[in-house]
Amino acid sequence: MVKNMNMEHGKGRGRKVSPFYLFSLLLLLTSCFGGKLASSAGGEVTGVGGRPFTEPTPYGMTLIKRGHLKMGIEKPDSLWGKETPVRDISVDGFWMDETEVTNSKYRQFVNYVRDSILRERLADPNYGGDETYKIEEDKNGEPITPHLNWKKALPKKPNEDELRAIESLYVTNPVTGEKMLDYSQMNYRYEVYDYTTAALRKNRLNPEERNLNTDITVDPNEQVWISKDTAYIDDEGRIVRETINRQLTGPWDFLNTYIVNIYPDTTCWVNDFPNADNEVYMRYYFSNPAYNDYPVVGVSWEQANAFCAWRTEYLLKGLGPQARFIQRYRLPTEAEWEYAARGKDQTEFPWDNEDVASGRGCFFANFKPDDGNYTKDGNLITSRVGIYAANSNGLFDMAGNVAEWTSTIYTEAGVEAMNDINPQLRYNAAKEDPYRLKKKSVRGGSWKDPESYIRSAWRSSEFQNQPRSYIGFRCVRSLANTVSEKMKKKK
């Protein structure tokens, strides 16, 4: 912009420049570069100013401030005699969902995927070809990356073509004649850029930047190979997921593509409990509005990650330029989860004593108090989220109700294999990997677990593609601004 202005206003070398023009140029430079122009101050470096970004509290989340944790179980487990590694670690602050993700919130995800597929169909010539459901040009008529027009309302009184598009998303039960959403079509495609892998020095595009040791002669023709996740739908409508190894050619090599069928496995209620009559939960737990405020279950680790990606996409659509500062929603690391569950005093349970019930016999969480007696705490299966008291961090159901996925792979070594600052062990297992490499850490215990399993430090695991009737999840989001409150006060 400055260059164009010089060309426009500086045609005559001897032309006198007005004070108003200089003032306008000053304003333009200030707005372009986002801060005050550095003053000379006698030749001293004074730094560049700017307006800091103040991150609003995300809806339904609470702030977990940075701190220290002695992670693991210090006392040997009295039930199993199992020793759990203990380590001092520190984590940065983050936002965390106050409750587990509910059926209602997850159905919003399913409905979004359904409506996006429907808009694609309505724009398809085979179903009438209404081009207004898709935007392919900007306001000046220039071609842009095609995307759906969410401002265009779906038809309330569909014509014949529109009706065929709508009906294509449903199937009919051959026995009852009931129309049901075709869950097999509920596929969500998303992309994740792997900033961490892209930042590794060994993956630099310029070979001279891959090793800073000046005693080593850099081979300019050295080939670097990376792994990249990709996915596509084959001709038969099946999801094909691949992890490919390829030579590094550019920054796009770190963009990973995933396609996930996101409909919960409602059959988990009968598959998890053979010889039990749980058909009513299988048929109605996810679909019946009576269970709106209950935690969603039957969602695999892969589906939970897809929800986090969609939630990020959904948020960013409604934000302006500040969207670049917003961190994406994700699953918590195992360390973040335990740190948040223990509360401000880092207690063994998410409450302030080692008892699981008050003196009046009121339980602090939804779990299985006695062998075979699920109802002693007032619940048979899951309970509505948030009906038990929150811990000191303002988080509900961090013990019991449903166990929760984390982003961390499960290893017997646990914290012994982790860093002591923002620890994370991440591995996105490929389809062809041995099944044993697909275990993820699960925390918190559930409605079906005994007292020992609902402690904040107790670790369990599940395979990343395995949905369960007792595993749900909640999301976290890293802070856009990590300056501590103490440092703010000092300033």
C-alpha positions as a printed Julia matrix, in Angstrom:
491×3 Matrix{Float64}:
   0.0     0.0     0.0
   2.84    2.41    0.8
   4.51    1.69   -2.52
   1.35    2.44   -4.47
   0.88    5.7    -2.59
   4.41    6.83   -3.45
   3.76    6.14   -7.11
   0.53    8.08   -7.03
   1.64   11.12   -5.05
   5.33   11.3    -5.9
   5.33   11.82   -9.64
   7.08   15.2    -9.38
  10.37   15.19   -7.48
  10.03   18.83   -6.53
   6.41   18.61   -5.51
   5.66   20.06   -2.07
   4.1    17.52    0.32
   1.34   18.9     2.52
   1.29   18.38    6.3
  -2.14   16.74    5.91
  -0.63   14.13    3.58
   2.15   13.35    6.05
  -0.4    12.98    8.85
  -2.52   10.66    6.67
   0.55    8.57    5.84
   1.37    8.3     9.53
  -2.13    7.02   10.28
  -1.92    4.52    7.43
   1.41    3.12    8.6
   0.11    2.82   12.14
  -2.99    0.91   11.01
  -1.07   -1.32    8.6
   1.54   -2.49   11.07
  -0.7    -2.82   14.12
   1.12   -0.57   16.56
   2.75    2.75   17.28
   5.65    3.88   15.14
   8.83    3.45   17.16
  10.13    6.83   18.28
  13.82    7.55   18.06
  14.16    8.38   21.78
  17.7     9.51   21.2
  18.56    6.43   19.18
  17.5     3.96   21.88
  15.47    0.86   21.07
  12.08    1.29   22.74
  10.13   -1.62   21.27
   6.97   -1.74   19.19
   3.59   -1.26   20.83
   0.3    -2.87   19.97
  -3.13   -3.67   21.27
  -3.15   -6.96   23.21
  -5.78   -9.57   22.47
  -8.17  -10.21   25.35
  -9.62  -13.69   25.01
 -13.29  -13.94   26.0
 -14.36  -16.87   28.16
 -15.55  -19.66   25.82
 -19.17  -20.7    26.37
 -19.52  -23.48   28.95
 -15.82  -23.49   29.81
 -13.81  -22.51   32.86
 -10.23  -21.29   33.15
  -7.7   -23.7    34.64
  -4.71  -21.58   35.63
  -1.16  -22.79   35.13
   0.41  -24.7    37.97
   2.31  -27.67   39.35
   1.16  -31.26   39.9
   2.59  -34.35   41.53
   1.14  -36.66   38.92
   0.29  -40.27   39.8
  -0.68  -42.21   42.93
   1.76  -41.7    45.79
   0.27  -44.45   47.98
   0.23  -48.03   46.61
  -3.23  -49.02   45.43
  -4.93  -50.97   48.21
  -7.31  -52.76   45.85
  -4.84  -54.12   43.29
  -1.49  -53.46   44.95
  -0.45  -51.76   41.74
   2.25  -49.1    41.85
   1.72  -46.06   39.66
   4.71  -43.85   38.7
   4.75  -40.41   40.32
   6.39  -37.32   38.87
   6.41  -33.57   39.42
   5.2   -31.78   36.32
   4.01  -28.3    35.36
   1.25  -27.34   32.94
   0.24  -24.08   31.33
  -3.22  -22.63   31.7
  -6.11  -23.75   29.5
  -9.89  -23.59   29.13
 -11.86  -26.75   29.96
 -15.49  -27.73   29.51
 -17.33  -27.47   32.82
 -19.23  -30.66   32.0
 -18.86  -33.63   29.74
 -20.13  -33.15   26.19
 -23.84  -33.96   26.25
 -26.14  -35.79   23.86
 -27.67  -32.44   22.95
 -24.34  -30.88   21.96
 -23.22  -33.94   20.04
 -26.56  -34.08   18.19
 -25.86  -30.52   17.05
 -22.71  -31.91   15.45
 -24.65  -34.74   13.78
 -27.27  -32.28   12.52
 -24.56  -30.03   11.11
 -23.05  -32.92    9.16
 -26.5   -33.99    7.96
 -27.39  -30.45    6.81
 -24.04  -29.97    5.09
 -24.56  -33.17    3.09
 -28.08  -32.02    2.25
 -26.83  -28.66    0.96
 -24.3   -30.48   -1.22
 -27.12  -32.62   -2.62
 -29.41  -29.64   -3.25
 -26.61  -28.0    -5.26
 -26.05  -31.23   -7.21
 -27.6   -31.22  -10.73
 -28.94  -34.71  -10.0
 -31.19  -33.16   -7.34
 -32.26  -29.96   -9.04
 -28.9   -28.18   -9.07
 -29.77  -25.11   -6.97
 -26.45  -23.28   -7.17
 -27.44  -20.84   -4.41
 -26.64  -23.53   -1.84
 -22.98  -23.24   -2.77
 -20.73  -20.2    -3.1
 -18.09  -20.42   -5.83
 -17.47  -16.73   -6.59
 -16.79  -13.64   -4.5
 -18.88  -10.48   -4.69
 -16.84   -9.33   -7.69
 -17.5   -12.52   -9.63
 -13.98  -13.9    -9.14
 -13.68  -17.68   -8.57
 -12.96  -18.77   -5.0
 -12.7   -22.1    -3.18
 -16.25  -23.49   -3.27
 -17.99  -23.64    0.09
 -21.52  -24.14    1.36
 -23.89  -21.22    1.75
 -25.16  -21.59    5.32
 -27.2   -18.4     5.03
 -29.45  -20.13    2.5
 -32.31  -21.75    4.43
 -33.26  -25.34    3.73
 -36.61  -25.71    1.92
 -39.69  -25.83    4.17
 -41.96  -26.9     1.33
 -39.62  -28.95   -0.87
 -40.36  -29.57   -4.51
 -39.91  -32.98   -6.09
 -36.13  -32.7    -6.59
 -35.58  -31.23   -3.13
 -37.67  -33.97   -1.57
 -35.53  -36.63   -3.27
 -32.42  -34.96   -1.84
 -33.89  -35.0     1.66
 -35.1   -38.58    1.44
 -31.68  -39.73    0.2
 -30.36  -39.19    3.75
 -32.81  -41.61    5.34
 -33.43  -45.32    5.32
 -36.57  -47.27    6.13
 -36.6   -50.03    8.72
 -37.81  -53.06    6.71
 -39.64  -54.48    9.75
 -41.25  -51.45   11.41
 -41.38  -49.12    8.39
 -39.83  -46.39   10.55
 -37.72  -43.78    8.73
 -34.29  -43.32   10.27
 -31.27  -41.19    9.5
 -28.78  -43.2     7.48
 -25.89  -43.1     9.93
 -23.49  -44.58    7.37
 -23.59  -41.28    5.44
 -22.72  -39.12    8.46
 -19.07  -38.63    7.5
 -17.16  -35.52    8.55
 -14.02  -34.48    6.71
 -11.51  -32.22    8.42
  -7.88  -31.2     8.16
  -5.29  -30.6    10.86
  -2.0   -28.86   10.24
   0.8   -30.45   12.26
   2.68  -27.35   13.39
   4.93  -29.31   15.74
   6.25  -31.71   13.09
   6.61  -28.87   10.6
   8.7   -26.93   13.13
  11.22  -29.71   13.72
  14.63  -28.68   12.48
  15.13  -31.99   10.68
  12.09  -31.15    8.51
  13.27  -27.75    7.28
  12.84  -27.2     3.56
  16.25  -25.54    3.38
  18.86  -28.32    3.95
  21.32  -25.83    5.47
  18.91  -25.2     8.35
  18.57  -28.86    9.37
  21.77  -29.02   11.39
  23.41  -26.08   13.14
  26.71  -27.89   13.7
  29.12  -26.04   11.43
  31.56  -28.99   11.52
  29.13  -31.0     9.44
  28.97  -30.53    5.69
  25.33  -30.28    4.63
  24.27  -32.34    1.64
  21.99  -30.05   -0.4
  20.47  -33.12   -2.11
  19.57  -34.89    1.13
  16.06  -36.33    1.0
  13.71  -35.95    3.95
  10.81  -38.35    4.35
   7.71  -37.61    6.38
   4.5   -39.45    7.29
   1.2   -37.91    6.34
  -2.36  -38.98    7.2
  -4.86  -38.83    4.39
  -8.35  -40.18    3.72
 -10.89  -40.43    0.92
 -14.21  -42.05    0.03
 -13.91  -44.89   -2.48
 -16.35  -45.69   -5.29
 -18.44  -47.86   -2.97
 -18.84  -45.09   -0.41
 -16.39  -46.54    2.11
 -13.92  -44.44    4.07
 -10.33  -45.26    3.16
  -7.75  -43.98    5.62
  -4.05  -44.15    4.8
  -0.79  -43.04    6.34
   1.6   -42.42    3.5
   5.36  -41.9     3.59
   6.57  -39.35    1.09
   9.51  -37.13    0.34
   9.21  -33.66    1.86
   8.32  -31.19   -0.88
   6.66  -28.26    0.86
   4.58  -27.0     3.82
   1.44  -28.75    2.54
   3.02  -32.08    3.46
   2.16  -31.38    7.1
  -1.56  -30.99    6.43
  -3.32  -34.19    7.52
  -6.76  -35.14    6.25
  -9.3   -37.22    8.17
 -12.75  -38.53    7.33
 -14.68  -39.96   10.26
 -18.17  -41.42   10.52
 -19.37  -39.43   13.5
 -22.66  -41.1    14.47
 -22.39  -42.65   17.96
 -22.52  -46.42   18.23
 -25.86  -46.76   20.02
 -25.44  -50.55   20.1
 -22.66  -50.21   22.69
 -25.3   -50.67   25.42
 -25.96  -54.27   24.36
 -22.42  -55.09   23.22
 -20.8   -53.92   26.46
 -23.26  -55.89   28.62
 -24.12  -59.32   27.18
 -27.0   -61.16   28.85
 -28.5   -57.84   29.97
 -31.7   -56.16   28.79
 -30.39  -52.73   27.75
 -32.34  -52.39   24.53
 -34.17  -49.28   25.73
 -30.87  -47.41   26.09
 -29.73  -48.59   22.67
 -32.89  -47.22   21.05
 -33.48  -44.0    22.96
 -30.45  -42.82   24.97
 -29.0   -40.7    22.15
 -32.18  -39.8    20.25
 -34.7   -39.1    23.03
 -34.68  -35.44   24.21
 -35.26  -36.76   27.73
 -31.53  -37.59   27.72
 -30.44  -34.22   26.28
 -28.37  -33.27   29.33
 -26.76  -36.68   29.81
 -23.18  -37.28   28.62
 -22.87  -38.67   25.11
 -21.47  -42.21   25.01
 -20.69  -44.67   22.24
 -18.21  -42.16   20.83
 -14.74  -43.41   19.95
 -11.53  -41.44   20.42
 -11.51  -40.77   16.68
 -15.05  -39.39   16.79
 -14.24  -37.22   19.8
 -11.36  -35.67   17.86
 -13.68  -35.02   14.92
 -16.09  -33.21   17.27
 -13.22  -31.01   18.49
 -12.31  -30.15   14.89
 -15.92  -29.32   14.02
 -16.33  -27.21   17.17
 -13.28  -25.21   16.12
 -14.63  -24.75   12.59
 -18.03  -23.73   13.96
 -16.45  -21.14   16.27
 -14.14  -19.58   13.7
 -17.0   -18.97   11.28
 -18.44  -16.42   13.67
 -15.22  -14.54   14.43
 -13.46  -11.72   12.62
  -9.73  -10.94   12.34
  -9.12  -12.03   15.94
  -9.82  -15.61   14.92
  -6.11  -16.03   14.19
  -5.39  -15.85   17.93
  -7.95  -18.48   18.94
  -6.53  -21.9    19.72
  -8.36  -24.96   18.45
 -10.55  -27.2    20.6
  -8.94  -30.53   21.41
  -8.97  -33.39   23.89
  -7.05  -32.74   27.11
  -3.68  -34.34   27.65
  -3.52  -36.9    30.42
  -1.56  -34.44   32.58
  -4.02  -31.6    31.97
  -6.93  -33.85   32.87
  -5.45  -34.99   36.18
  -4.29  -31.49   37.09
  -7.78  -30.1    36.47
  -9.54  -32.97   38.28
  -7.5   -32.65   41.47
  -8.6   -29.05   41.94
  -6.76  -26.16   43.52
  -5.54  -28.25   46.48
  -4.54  -31.24   44.32
  -6.64  -33.73   46.3
  -6.99  -37.47   45.64
 -10.63  -37.04   44.57
 -12.24  -33.97   42.97
 -13.52  -33.05   46.46
 -11.71  -32.11   49.67
 -11.58  -35.45   51.53
 -11.02  -39.17   50.92
 -14.64  -40.16   51.55
 -16.98  -40.72   48.62
 -20.13  -39.74   50.53
 -21.1   -37.16   53.13
 -22.01  -38.02   56.71
 -25.64  -38.01   55.64
 -24.96  -40.7    53.05
 -25.08  -38.39   50.01
 -22.57  -39.52   47.4
 -20.24  -37.03   45.73
 -20.25  -38.76   42.33
 -22.06  -41.27   40.13
 -20.25  -44.6    40.39
 -20.89  -48.17   41.65
 -20.7   -48.03   45.46
 -21.22  -51.77   46.04
 -20.89  -54.99   44.04
 -23.93  -55.17   41.82
 -25.6   -52.2    43.54
 -25.48  -49.42   40.98
 -28.44  -47.57   42.49
 -27.02  -46.89   45.95
 -25.91  -43.46   44.73
 -29.34  -42.8    43.2
 -28.45  -43.7    39.59
 -28.56  -46.86   37.52
 -26.53  -45.75   34.5
 -25.31  -42.24   33.65
 -26.78  -39.15   35.31
 -27.46  -35.66   34.02
 -24.25  -33.67   33.89
 -23.67  -31.15   36.66
 -26.0   -32.55   39.31
 -23.11  -33.26   41.7
 -21.06  -30.42   43.18
 -18.19  -29.02   41.11
 -14.59  -29.31   42.24
 -12.6   -26.24   43.26
 -11.82  -25.53   39.58
 -15.54  -25.31   38.77
 -15.59  -28.64   36.9
 -18.42  -31.15   37.22
 -18.27  -34.96   37.08
 -14.5   -35.24   37.01
 -15.07  -38.48   38.95
 -17.61  -41.01   37.76
 -20.59  -40.6    35.43
 -18.54  -41.39   32.31
 -14.83  -41.94   31.94
 -13.2   -39.5    29.54
 -10.89  -39.73   26.55
  -7.57  -37.91   26.63
  -5.25  -37.17   23.71
  -2.4   -39.18   25.27
  -1.39  -42.67   24.18
  -1.51  -45.26   26.92
   1.79  -46.74   28.08
   2.62  -48.67   31.24
   5.44  -46.21   31.93
   2.98  -43.34   32.1
   4.53  -40.14   33.42
   8.0   -41.69   33.51
   8.1   -41.35   29.72
   6.81  -37.76   29.72
   8.45  -34.37   29.84
   8.0   -32.4    33.04
   6.57  -29.33   31.25
   3.26  -29.61   29.4
   3.78  -33.39   29.03
   2.23  -35.19   26.12
   2.72  -38.56   24.46
   0.98  -38.43   21.1
   0.72  -41.08   18.42
  -1.95  -41.13   15.74
  -1.9   -44.81   14.94
  -2.35  -45.7    11.29
  -4.85  -48.33   10.21
  -2.06  -50.77    9.42
  -0.39  -50.36   12.84
  -0.61  -53.23   15.36
  -3.75  -52.89   17.44
  -1.73  -52.63   20.66
  -0.42  -49.24   19.48
  -3.94  -47.83   19.34
  -4.55  -47.58   23.08
  -5.41  -44.14   24.48
  -5.45  -43.04   28.09
  -8.91  -42.79   29.67
  -9.47  -40.94   32.95
 -12.05  -40.4    35.66
 -13.87  -43.71   36.0
 -17.55  -44.12   35.22
 -20.99  -45.02   36.5
 -20.07  -48.73   36.37
 -16.75  -48.46   38.24
 -15.92  -48.95   41.94
 -14.48  -46.27   44.22
 -10.84  -47.04   43.43
 -11.33  -46.29   39.73
 -12.77  -42.78   40.17
  -9.68  -41.3    41.81
  -8.11  -38.44   39.88
  -4.83  -40.28   39.36
  -6.28  -43.64   38.27
  -5.31  -44.58   34.72
  -7.19  -46.86   32.36
  -7.15  -47.32   28.61
  -9.23  -48.1    25.56
  -8.52  -48.6    21.86
  -9.0   -45.47   19.79
 -11.69  -46.97   17.53
 -13.67  -48.62   20.34
 -16.9   -46.92   21.49
 -18.17  -47.7    24.98
 -21.36  -47.02   26.94
 -19.26  -45.68   29.81
 -16.75  -43.44   27.99
 -17.42  -39.86   26.95
 -15.24  -36.77   26.7
 -14.88  -33.06   27.25
 -12.89  -30.48   25.29
 -10.09  -28.1    26.25
  -8.56  -25.11   24.52
  -5.1   -23.66   25.09
  -4.99  -20.03   26.14
  -4.3   -17.47   23.45
  -2.5   -15.39   26.08
  -0.39  -17.28   28.61
   0.7   -14.28   30.72
   0.04  -15.17   34.35
  -2.14  -13.08   36.65
   0.88  -12.41   38.91
   2.86  -10.96   36.02
  -0.11   -8.76   35.01
  -0.29   -7.32   38.52
   3.45   -6.55   38.55
   3.07   -4.55   35.36
